[in-house]
Amino acid sequence: MGLGADGSLWEEHVAAYAKHFRCIVPDNRGAGRSEKPPGPYTTAMMAKDTAGLMAAIGIERAHVSGISMGGAICQELAIRYPDRVRSLTVTSSWPRCSAYTRRIFEVFRALAATSDRQAFIRLVYLWIFTPSTHERNLDDLLRREAKVLANPYPMPLHAYQAQCDACIGHDALERLGRIAVPTLVVVGDRDIYTLLDYSVTIAQRVPWAQLQVLSGCGHACHWEKLEEFNSATTAFMLAH
């Protein structure tokens, strides 16, 4: 999963994937029921955590999917532990922070320390969901907000800030050519957080990558076009 979130947020995708695959939804370092050590965190460190989890539960190779920060972790996993990855799905991610995206993470990092939790969640939703989703599906956004607020395993501030630092520090750009597994890169064409150009770059640099752009979607394209996303990603994994 991405910044500030745990594996439970994959449930709407697991409902589709579990018809074909055994699904493992880890909580990244600092999130959910995983340990929440002090920083620093890096995406390489969280990739190592994931490889260690796979070894511990006896998974030799897997289809690996990540959204946003999770997609950055997936890049590192495929580069550093290529034998662990059967296929890769990278959604709404980035190969290296531009000044623009770095500033977003820096602002999130600062505001998390000073903001009301509900207000902060709404601020994040304004970045990741399109205006049209707010107009048409506000009830769904309020449901998601309430679920986050009711999470029995909230993320402490130090862990959230350490994940922000991991996002800022992620830089796989010059190593993407080492990824040697089938790769699907998914992005919304209206993503104002991790821009369309970032996903285009990933798809161009990874030798066996294909790009799927979901029209009219923002950063949370995997939720805004849930059925299309689930169908495309399931078909990709089944093909490999």
PyMOL commands that set and color helices and strands:
alter all, ss='L'
color gray80, all
select helices_A, chain A and resi 7-17+43-56+69-80+82-84+99-114+117-128+131-136+138-149+157-169+173-178+196-205+221-224+226-239
alter helices_A, ss='H'
color red, helices_A
select strands_A, chain A and resi 62-67+85-91+183-188+209-214
alter strands_A, ss='S'
color yellow, strands_A
deselect
rebuild
show_as cartoon
